[in-house]
Amino acid sequence: MKVTLSALDTSESSFTPLVVIEFAQDVKEETKEWLKNRIIAPKKHGGAQLLFRPLLNKYEQETLENKNLYLVGASKIRMLLGAEAVGLVKECNDNTMRAFTYRTRQNFKGFDDNNDDFLTMAECQFIIKHELENLRAKDEKMIPGYPQAKLYPGKSLLRRLLTSGIVIQVFPLHDNEALKKLEDTWYTRFALKYQPIDSIRGYFGETIALYFGFLEYFTFALIPMAVIGLPYYLFVWEDYDKYVIFASFNLIWSTVILEVWKRGCANMTYRWGTLLMKRKFEEPRPGFHGVLGINSITGKEEPLYPSYKRQMRIYLVSLPFVCLCLYFSLYVMMIYFDLEVWALGLHENSGSEWTSVLLYVPSIIYAIVIEIMNRLYRYAAEFLTSWENHRLESAYQNHLILKVLVFNFLNCFASLFYIAFVLKDMKLLRQSLATLLITSQILNQIVESLLPYWLQRKHGVRVKRKVQALKVDIDATLYEQVILEKEMGTYLGTFDDYLELFLQFGYVSLFSCVYPLAAAFAVLNNFTEVNSDALKMCRVFKRPFSEPSASIGVWQLAFETMSVISVVTNCALIGMSPQVNAIFPESKADLILIVVVVEHALLALKFILAFAIPDKPRHIQMKLARLEFESLEALKQQQMMLVTENLKEEPKESGKEKAT
């Protein structure tokens, strides 16, 4: 007799497995039953009203491993109500974007009671995640079966189960058919073409789609720099007049591309509906802990932690540690310069071909050490930021990004600033910049994509052999998929991807007048980066939950800050050139004054350009203003209706008083 997976034999014909919950080994049955009842219970009773099934039925659990895997789904009506609850914005039949409501569902473009494609799979999984995370403790004081896992009213049950180790992970399933279609149009055919950004958004969500959109935009924006930089590198390397022209173009380029990106980003996010999504009041982050008390703003019971303790941790522990790491980075940099002096001396004494190759070895070793230090520091920064005990996820992310950006900036660019402004060796600066840029790009491709893909392929072969060797006759397609995906690595977000682009932008813009070829190498790297990152998302990592985003967030500010620093460095480099110094042979003070004036004038031009180019296109501004006007009008009508009802009730009450 053929045994089928119980998830496919459910009485609800609309049940489609979307999310997997994996419990730890030997979790007590009463805990599983309690969570199941909370998940399937109606919303009015504090449940999520979702569908919940084990991956294996009782018979299969006796013969197979992986008994602690459960599947979560939802009915179509439940999904639509969830879309309203999370505030999804959809396109209406009149081509406007509005927040979806179940009551007015027929007014939205593409909606049909018999059509299941109105919500994308990524949106459905985001809704399920939202509902699971909003399962709150009511009267429970602890998780059943685990007295040490305390609960308090309003605490997120899923977050408590994860932090207690009772639930190992919660992840969304891939849709293999949709994934194959996406891969065919995305990266399997190596050709110069635009990415299917809307398809990426439909499958992975807005946050990841925005990253790939920015990566593509940034790559094409680098092409003019690469085209202009190539002849500069080949023909007019020491021509001062051409230097000034190239540096000025770099200034305008770095400003315009960031402003134009904001306009393109607004276009995309308006079309996707995330530009209009209202930001909800932030809940405390999962790792936040403290003494249970009443929040004076929300009136809810939650952990409270004194801000002065957090500030003490930041200024007495985190800040000194970051400074110590920065000092260590500078110490390693000085060792690198000692190696450069040694290699140069060896080459001057020998003059052979192999010693000329040896001149690049210190830079290559230093580039590898920089990558290792960046990754080690990242782990330390995450630990410290978590230990600081920030209440909100946004505060945690801001402090983490600040720590990582400061260290990475110094670690990657300190040696270049030292060579440029202390040693004043432009030849060594070009050599070091080229070596650092190319080596870091190669290492990132290997560590981030190729190595994980190779390891994942080996694991996939082992899982297939194991499933094929099963003695029980089961329909193993879903079983194999879940087992394979649960062992995949977890995608930790776009932080590292944006950081890589940020550092690349620094290499291109900070010293562009010294090494114009940097943009060409960045373009070549990014064309392969698009495909390797796509491969990583589709085949190396678990499918991440969709996260609505209206922009690239704090990274926009980071890139703009880097462009301001690039103006200062390029002006200083031009001011140090022999041609400029020859104009002011005796008065260095006049030279410094003129360089500062020019630098301020260029910065003023930069800010004027940023102000002159609106962040949102005119038609988007008009649509947003129209929606705001309609919202205010609807609010006025609602208030007038309430006033009218109150006026109608007053005569009735006065009549009753007279009768008495």
N, C-alpha and C positions, 0 to 999 in steps of 0.2 A: 504494500500500500504506500502511495506517495504522500509524504508529509509536507504540507505547505507552510510557509511562514505565517504565523498568526496575524502579523500586521496587515496582511493582505486579505484576511478572512473576517474582517470586522463587519459588524452589522451595519455600520454607517458606510454606505456606498461611496460617500464623498471623502472619506478619510484618505489623505495623501501624506505619507511621512515627510515632514519638513525639517524637524529638529531632533537631535539625539541627546539623551541624558545618560551619562555613564556614572553609575554608583561605584564606590570603592568595594573591594572584595570583602565578603563576610559582613556586609551591612545588614542590620536586623530587618526582618520582614515587616515588623510593625512600623518602622520608619518609612519603608517603601510604600506601605499601604496608606499611611498618613499623608504622604506627599501626593500620592495618586488621588486620594479623595479631595485634597485641596485643589488639585489641578482641574479635575472634572466637575467640581461643585459649581453651581450657578453663581453668577456675579453678585446677586443680591445676598448670597450667603457667605461672601468673602472669597469665593473661588475664582478660577480663571476661565471656567467653562470651555476648556479645550478638550481635545481627544488625546488619550494616553494609552499606549499599548506596549507590552514587552516585545522585544525583537523576536524572542523565541517563545513558543507555547510550552506547556508543562512537559509534554513528551519530548520535545526537542531539547529542553534544558537538562534532561536526564542523560542525553547522549552527546551534547555539544558543550563547548566552553562558552565564555562570554554571556553569563546569565544575568549580568547587571546592566545590560543595555536596554533602554526604553525609547520608544518613538513618540513624538508629539506632533499633532496636527490640529486642524480646526475645520469646522463646517464653513460653507461659503458665507452664510449669514453672519456667523461669528467673525469672520475676517472683515466683512464690510463694517460691522459695528466697531471692530478694533481699529479700522482705518480712520473712522470718525474720532475715536478716542485719542489716537496719537496725533491727530491734526494733519493728515496727509492732504496735500493740495493737488487737485486734478483739473484738467481742462474741461470747460463746459461747452455745450453745443453752440454758444454764441462766441466761442474762441477766447473767452476770458478764463483766468485761473482763479479758482475759488477752493476754500476748504471743503473737503468732502463731508457730506452728511447723508445718513441712510435714508432720511425722510425725502430728500431731494435727489436721490440717486439717478432717477430717470433724466435729470437735466445735464448729466455729464457725458461727454463724448466717449463713445466706445462701450458704454454700459448696456448690458442686456442680461435679463434674468437667466438666460440659458447660456451665457458666455462666461467662461472661467478665466479669461485673460485680462480682465479689467485691472486687476492688481498683479504686478509682477511678482515672481517667486521671491525676489529679494525683499520686496515690501511685505509679503506674507510672513517671511521669516523674521523680519524686524518687528512686526506686530506680535508674533508669538513670544519673542524675546522680551518685548515690553510688558506683555501680560504676565510672563513668568517672573520677571523682576519686580512686578508690582503685587505679587502675592505677599500679603503682610500678615504678621502675627497678630492674633486677636487676643484671646485669653490664655494662650499657651505661655508657660513660663520657661519651657525647655523643649528641645526637639525630642519627640518620643523615642525612647530607647537610649538616649544619650543625655543624662542629667547634667553633664559638664557643659553642654552646648546651650547656654542660656538664651532666652528670647525676651523681648519686651514689646509692648504694643506698638505697631507700626514698623517693626523691623522687617526688612526684606528677607523672606525665607530662603530664596535661592542663594543670595549672597552669604547668608549664615551657613548654609549647607556647604558651599564652596570653601569658605574660610575654615570650616571645621574639618574638611577633608572627607566628609560623608559623600558628597558628589565630587567626582574627579574633574569632569568637564561637561560643558554644554556647547554643542556646535551644530550649525546648519548643514544639511546634506547637499551635495552637488546634484544637479539635474544633468545626467550624462548626455542626454540627447541635445539639450540646449547648449551644454558646454562644448560639445563637438561642433555645433553650428557656429558658435562664437569663435572657436579656435580656427576654423576654416577661413573666416573673414578677418582674423586678427593677426596671427603670427606664423601659421604653418607654411604659408607661401611667402618667401622672402622677396618682397617687392616694395618699391618706393610708393607708398600710398598713405592716405589718411587712415587713422584708426577708427573703428566703429564705436565712437564714444557713447552714443546713445544705447547701443547694445551692451557695452560694458556697464553702463549705469543700470540697465535693466537687470543684469545678472549679479553684479557685485555691489551696487548702490552708488550714491552720489560721491562719497568721500574718495573712494578709489577711482571713480571715473574722473573726478577733478584732478587727481594726481596725474593720471595718464594724459588728460587733456593739457595740463600744464607742461608735462614732459615733451609732448609733441609740439606745443606752441614754442617752448623755449628752444627746442632743437631747430625749428625753422627760423626762429629769430636770430640764431647764431650764424646762419648761413651768410648774411651780408658781411658780418665781421670776419668770417673765414675767407670770403671771396676778396675782400679788401686787404686782409692781413697777409695773404699768400704772396702777392707781388711785393709788398713791403719787406717781407722776410727775404725774398730772393734778390731784389734789386736796389732798394734804397735804405739799407739797414742803418747807416750812420747819418742820414740826411735829416738835419734838425727841423727844417721847414715841414717836411712830410710827417715828422714825429708829431708836431703840434696839430696838424690836420687830423691824423689818426686818433690822437687822444681826445680831440674835440668831438669827433664822430662817436667815439666810445661813450662820452658823456651824454650826448643826445640819445644815442641808441639805448643805453641802460635805463634812462628815464622813460622814454617813449614805450619801450616794450612792456614795462611793468604797468604803465597806465592803460595801455591798450588791452593788456591781459585782464585787468579789472572789468573793462567793458565787455569783453568776450565771456568772462566768467558770469557776469550778471545776466547776459543773454541766455547762457546754458541753464543756470539755476532757476531763472524765471520759467523757462520752458519745462523744467523738471518739477517746478512747484516749491522747491526748497527755499527760494528767495522770499517767499511769502509765509513760510511756516513760522508760527509764533514760538519764541523760546520759552520753554516751561521753567518754573521755579526749580532750581537744582536741589536734588536730594543729597544727603551726605554720601561721600564715596565709600565703597565697600570696606576699605582698609582703615577707615576713621574709627577711633576708639576713644573712650573717655568715661566719665562718671555719668550715669543715667540721670537726666533732668528734663526740664521743660524749656524748649526753645522760646525765647521771649518774643520772637517775630512771628513764627508760625503757630505757636501754642501747642506744638506736638511734643511728645516725649521722645527724646533721642539722646545719644551720648553728647556730653558737653566737655570741652577741653579748653583750659585757659589760654588765651592768645599769648600771654607773656611767656608761658612755658615754650610755646612754639618759637617765639622770637629768640629766646635763649638758645634753643637748639640750633637755630639758623646761624646766629651770630657768634656763638661760642664753640660750635662744633663744625657745622657745614662750611661756613666761610673760611675758617683756618684750614680745613682739609682741602678745599678747592685751591687756596693760595699755595699750600704745600705741593699739590699736584702740578700747579703752574710752574713753581720753582723747579720741580723735578723735570718737567718738560724742557725748561731752559737749560738745565744741566745736561740733559741728553743732547740738546742742540749744540752745546759747546764741544761735547765729545765728537759730534759729527764734523765740526770744523777742524778739530785736531786731525781727524782721519783725512780730511780734504788736503790739509797741509802736508801730511805724510805722503799721500798719493802723488801730489804735485811735485814734491821733492824727489820722489823715486823716479818720476817721469823725466824730470830735468837732468838727473844724473845718468839715466839709461838712454832715454830717447827712443826706445824700441816700440814696436806696434802694440805689444801686449800691455805695456805700461800706459799707452794712450787709452786703451780700453779700460784699464784699471782706474782711470780718472772718474769714471761713472759709477764705480762700485760703491763708494761712500754714500752717494745720493740714493742709490737703489736700496742699500741697507737701511738708511735713515727713513726712506718712504715706507718700508715694511714695518719698521719699529713704530712709526707714527700710526699706522693702521692698527697695530696691536695695542698701543697705548690708548687710542681712541675707544676701542671696544672694551678694554678693561675698565677704563674710567666710566664708560656708560653704565656698567653694572654697579659700580660704586655710587654713581650719581642717583640711580634708581633706588638703591638701598637707603641712601641718606634722605632723599626726598620723601620716601615712604615713612621713614623714622620720624621726620619732622611732623607727621600727623596732620596733614592738611584736611580740612573738612570737606571741601568741594573738589571735584575732579578737575575743574578748570584751573583752580589754584595749584593743584599738584602738577598739572601739565606745564603751566607757566614757569614754575620754579625748576622743573626738570629741564625744560628747553633752555632756560637761561644758563643753568650750570653746564649743560652739554655744549651749547654754542660758544660760550666763553673759552672753554678748554680747547675745543676743536679749532677755533679760530687761532688761538695762540700756538697750538701744537702744529698746525699746518702752515701758518704764515709767518711765524716769528723768525724763522731762519731766513726767509726771503726779505723781510724788513731789515734784518741785521746785515745781510749782504748788501742791500741797496743803500742803506743810510749810514752804516758804520764802516763796513769794508769798502763801500763804493766801487765794487767790482761788477760791472755790468755783464761781462762775459760769464763769470761764475753764476750771476743771477739768472741769465738765460738758461744755462746748463742745469741749474738746480730746479728751476721752474718746470722745464721740460721733463726732467726725470721724475719729479714728484707727481706731476699731472698724469703722465703715462703709466707709471707704476701703480698709483692708487686706482686708476681705472681698471687695469688688468686684475689687480687683487680683488676689487669689488665684484667684477664679473665672475671670478672663480668662487669666492667665498659665499656670495649671495645667491647664485643661481646654479652654476655648473655642479659644484660639489653636492649641495642638497638634492639636486635632480638625480644625480648618480646614486646617492644613498636611497632615495625614494624608489627608484627603479628596482634596486636590489630587494627592498622590502616588499614591493608589489609582487615580484616573482615568488618570494617565499609564501605570501598569503595565498596566491593562486594555487600553488602546489598543495598547500595545507587544505584548502577548500575542496580541491579535486580528490584528495585522499580520504574525505569523509565517507564513512561506511553507510551512514543513514542517507536515504534517498530524499533530498529536499530540493526545493526551488531556491537555489543558493545565490541568485543574482543580488538581491537586497542585502543578504547576509554578508556576502563578499564585499560589497560596497561599504557597508558600515564598518566592518573589521579593518578594511584598508584605510579608510579615511580617519578612523579614530587614532591610528598610529602616525598620521602625518603631523608635521610640525605645525605650530599655531602661528598664524600671521599676526605680528604684534602691532600692526598699524603702519601708517605712511611716514612715521618719524624719520627712520633711517633713509628712506628714499628721498625725502625732501632735503635731508641733511647732505646727502651726496650731491644733489643739484646745487645746494647753497655753496658748498665748498668749490664746486666746479665753476660757479658764477664768480667766485672770488679769484680763482686762478686766471680766469679770462679777463676780468675787469680791472683788478688791482694793478697789474703790471703789464697792461696791454701794449703800451708804447715800447716796452723793452722786448716783449716776445709776442709779436702779432700772430704767430702760428698757433697759439693756444686755442683759439676758437675753432680752428680746423680739426684739431685733435678731439675737442669736445663734441663736435658734430659727428665725427666718426664713431665715437664711443656711444653717443645717445641713440644712433640708429640701431646699434646692437642692444643697447639697454632696453629699448622698447620691447624687443622680442624676448630678451632674457627675463625681464620683469613679468611679461605676459605668461611665459612658460612657468615662472615661479608661482604666479597666482592660480594658474589652472591645474598644474600637475604636481607641485611640490608641497604647498601648504593646504591645510583645511580651508574650506570656504569660510571667509569671515562674515559676520553679521553685517548687514547693510546699516550705514549710519548717515542720516540726512545731513548735508552740509550746504551752506550758502556761499562759501568762499574757501580759500586755502588757509584762512585764519592768520595766526601769528607769523606764518612764514612770509606773508606779503610784506609785513613790517621788517622782517629780517633781511629780505632781499633789497628793500629800499634803503635800509641802513648800510648794507654793503656797497650800494651804488654811491652813497654819499662819501664813504671812506675812499672809494676808488677815485673820486674827483681830487681829493687831497693828495693821495699817493702819486697820481699821474702828474699833477702840477709840480710836486716836489721833484720827481724824477726828471722832468723837462728842465726845471730850474737848476738841476745838478749837471746837466749835459755840458760838454766842453764848448759847444757853440754859443750857448747862452752865457757861460762864464766869460767867454772872450769879449762879449759886449760890455761887460762890467769888470774890467781887469783889476781895478783898484778898490772900488766901493762895493763890498759884499752886502752892506746894509741896504743899499738901494736895490740890489738884486732880490734880497729876501722880501723887501717891502713890495716890490712889483709882483713877485710870485704870490704873495698873500692876497694882494688886491685882485689879481687875475683869478685866483682860486675862489675868493668870495664872489666875484662877478659870475663865475661859472655856476657856483652853488645857487646864486640868486636866479640865474637862468633856468636851472634845473627845477627849482621850486615853482617858478612861473609856469613852466611847461606842465608840471604836475597839477597845478591849480587850473590851468586853461583846458585840460582834457578832462571832461566829466567822468566820474567813476561808472556811471550808468548811462547807456544811450538814451536819447530823448524819448523814443517811443516807450522804453521801459519805465522811465520817470512818469510819463503821462498815464500809463496803465496803473502804476502803483498809486498815483494821486487819485485816480478815478475810483479805485477800490477803497481807498481811505475815506473818500467822500461818501461812497455808498454805505460804508460801515457806520459812519457818523449819522447819516440819515436814518438808517435802520434802528440805531440806538435811540434817536429822537422819537421815532414812531412808537417804539416799545415803551418809552417813558410816557408819551401822551396817552397810550392805551391804559397804562396803570393809573394815571391821573383820572381818566374818564371813568374807569371802574370804581375808583374810590369816591368820586362825586355821585355816582349812581347809588352807592351803598349808604351814603350819609342820610338822604331823605327817608330811606327804609328804617334806619336806626332811630331817627327822630320820631317817626310815626309810632314805632313800638314804645318809645318812652312816653308819648302822649297817651297811648292806650292804657299803659300801666298807671 
